[in-house]
Amino acid sequence: MSHLSKIKTRIKNQDILIQSLKELNIHHNLTYESNKLKPTIYVSIKNRKKDIILPHFIWNNHNYEFIADSKTWFEKNKLDALIEKLNQQYAYNTIIKKSHEKGFTHTNSNILQDGSIQLVLERWT
């Protein structure tokens, strides 16, 4: 028996979400529906069974929510790890985009031992 899990996110920018999925090598498809402001973004799963619902991001008029069938994931830890990694990449890409808009240049990034990302930005005035 399947169980759909709905995970709230703070993901609002569709372009940065798609960029982050690409950078993490997560294949995805966009589906446009006439009654939705933004497309639903389906995540592709290798070797999926036909009776499961593809995990997807759906716009709830404020932000994207991630919906996944429990049959899709062998362990809840895998789902949590995916969302954590995606949130980190999304935050990284958001910081880079917003800093460029404010005139900063991204000069360096380092992944630290704890998995966090250290960014170096500079701006000349």
One Martini backbone bead per residue (centre of mass of N, CA, C, O) as a GRO file, in nm:
protein
  125
    1MET     BB    1   0.097   0.036   0.022
    2SER     BB    2   0.052   0.361  -0.028
    3HIS     BB    3   0.214   0.685   0.062
    4LEU     BB    4   0.172   1.019   0.081
    5SER     BB    5   0.415   1.273   0.088
    6LYS     BB    6   0.430   1.603   0.236
    7ILE     BB    7   0.674   1.857   0.165
    8LYS     BB    8   0.774   2.137   0.289
    9THR     BB    9   0.890   2.439   0.142
   10ARG     BB   10   1.096   2.738   0.031
   11ILE     BB   11   1.030   2.707  -0.265
   12LYS     BB   12   0.980   2.965  -0.534
   13ASN     BB   13   1.193   2.933  -0.766
   14GLN     BB   14   1.179   2.772  -1.058
   15ASP     BB   15   1.458   2.819  -1.192
   16ILE     BB   16   1.629   2.732  -0.944
   17LEU     BB   17   1.514   2.452  -0.917
   18ILE     BB   18   1.598   2.348  -1.197
   19GLN     BB   19   1.899   2.406  -1.167
   20SER     BB   20   1.939   2.222  -0.917
   21LEU     BB   21   1.853   1.957  -1.046
   22LYS     BB   22   2.069   1.957  -1.265
   23GLU     BB   23   2.324   1.975  -1.073
   24LEU     BB   24   2.214   1.687  -0.935
   25ASN     BB   25   2.112   1.491  -1.161
   26ILE     BB   26   1.791   1.548  -1.182
   27HIS     BB   27   1.541   1.430  -1.341
   28HIS     BB   28   1.289   1.619  -1.535
   29ASN     BB   29   0.940   1.737  -1.562
   30LEU     BB   30   0.709   1.946  -1.717
   31THR     BB   31   0.364   2.035  -1.617
   32TYR     BB   32   0.096   2.186  -1.771
   33GLU     BB   33  -0.180   2.362  -1.621
   34SER     BB   34  -0.451   2.568  -1.652
   35ASN     BB   35  -0.503   2.589  -1.317
   36LYS     BB   36  -0.196   2.678  -1.306
   37LEU     BB   37   0.069   2.896  -1.256
   38LYS     BB   38   0.257   2.646  -1.225
   39PRO     BB   39   0.440   2.388  -1.277
   40THR     BB   40   0.483   2.061  -1.261
   41ILE     BB   41   0.756   1.871  -1.108
   42TYR     BB   42   0.894   1.584  -1.227
   43VAL     BB   43   1.063   1.305  -1.099
   44SER     BB   44   1.289   1.084  -1.198
   45ILE     BB   45   1.292   0.719  -1.192
   46LYS     BB   46   1.467   0.450  -1.158
   47ASN     BB   47   1.312   0.157  -1.170
   48ARG     BB   48   1.012   0.192  -1.173
   49LYS     BB   49   0.705   0.137  -1.080
   50LYS     BB   50   0.382   0.161  -1.214
   51ASP     BB   51   0.224   0.199  -0.913
   52ILE     BB   52   0.362   0.475  -0.886
   53ILE     BB   53   0.414   0.794  -0.787
   54LEU     BB   54   0.562   1.053  -0.891
   55PRO     BB   55   0.766   1.267  -0.791
   56HIS     BB   56   0.676   1.613  -0.685
   57PHE     BB   57   0.632   1.953  -0.769
   58ILE     BB   58   0.397   2.181  -0.615
   59TRP     BB   59   0.203   2.456  -0.642
   60ASN     BB   60   0.049   2.664  -0.357
   61ASN     BB   61   0.084   2.996  -0.405
   62HIS     BB   62   0.387   3.015  -0.240
   63ASN     BB   63   0.510   2.719  -0.286
   64TYR     BB   64   0.684   2.433  -0.299
   65GLU     BB   65   0.586   2.093  -0.298
   66PHE     BB   66   0.671   1.768  -0.191
   67ILE     BB   67   0.572   1.464  -0.359
   68ALA     BB   68   0.562   1.122  -0.224
   69ASP     BB   69   0.588   0.789  -0.255
   70SER     BB   70   0.679   0.542  -0.039
   71LYS     BB   71   0.763   0.335  -0.268
   72THR     BB   72   1.001   0.510  -0.383
   73TRP     BB   73   1.122   0.468  -0.092
   74PHE     BB   74   1.307   0.270   0.114
   75GLU     BB   75   1.376   0.528   0.286
   76LYS     BB   76   1.342   0.815   0.458
   77ASN     BB   77   1.641   0.904   0.443
   78LYS     BB   78   1.652   0.946   0.135
   79LEU     BB   79   1.449   1.174   0.124
   80ASP     BB   80   1.589   1.365   0.322
   81ALA     BB   81   1.857   1.384   0.162
   82LEU     BB   82   1.741   1.505  -0.093
   83ILE     BB   83   1.616   1.761   0.032
   84GLU     BB   84   1.873   1.869   0.162
   85LYS     BB   85   2.040   1.895  -0.100
   86LEU     BB   86   1.840   2.075  -0.251
   87ASN     BB   87   1.829   2.308  -0.048
   88GLN     BB   88   2.130   2.375  -0.068
   89GLN     BB   89   2.138   2.434  -0.375
   90TYR     BB   90   1.920   2.649  -0.373
   91ALA     BB   91   2.060   2.844  -0.179
   92TYR     BB   92   2.314   2.884  -0.342
   93ASN     BB   93   2.174   2.994  -0.603
   94THR     BB   94   2.035   3.231  -0.463
   95ILE     BB   95   2.285   3.378  -0.362
   96ILE     BB   96   2.419   3.419  -0.634
   97LYS     BB   97   2.191   3.577  -0.770
   98LYS     BB   98   2.154   3.807  -0.557
   99SER     BB   99   2.451   3.904  -0.560
  100HIS     BB  100   2.460   3.987  -0.858
  101GLU     BB  101   2.231   4.202  -0.831
  102LYS     BB  102   2.435   4.362  -0.609
  103GLY     BB  103   2.745   4.332  -0.746
  104PHE     BB  104   2.856   4.058  -0.703
  105THR     BB  105   3.130   3.822  -0.694
  106HIS     BB  106   3.210   3.499  -0.758
  107THR     BB  107   3.521   3.340  -0.644
  108ASN     BB  108   3.435   3.105  -0.422
  109SER     BB  109   3.417   2.746  -0.330
  110ASN     BB  110   3.353   2.532  -0.038
  111ILE     BB  111   3.358   2.210   0.092
  112LEU     BB  112   3.303   2.102   0.392
  113GLN     BB  113   3.317   1.846   0.618
  114ASP     BB  114   2.998   1.898   0.699
  115GLY     BB  115   2.876   1.997   0.394
  116SER     BB  116   2.917   2.276   0.376
  117ILE     BB  117   2.915   2.603   0.220
  118GLN     BB  118   3.170   2.816   0.107
  119LEU     BB  119   3.157   3.160   0.033
  120VAL     BB  120   3.298   3.393  -0.211
  121LEU     BB  121   3.250   3.744  -0.210
  122GLU     BB  122   3.266   4.041  -0.426
  123ARG     BB  123   3.300   4.414  -0.404
  124TRP     BB  124   3.340   4.699  -0.593
  125THR     BB  125   3.343   5.073  -0.517
   0.00000   0.00000   0.00000
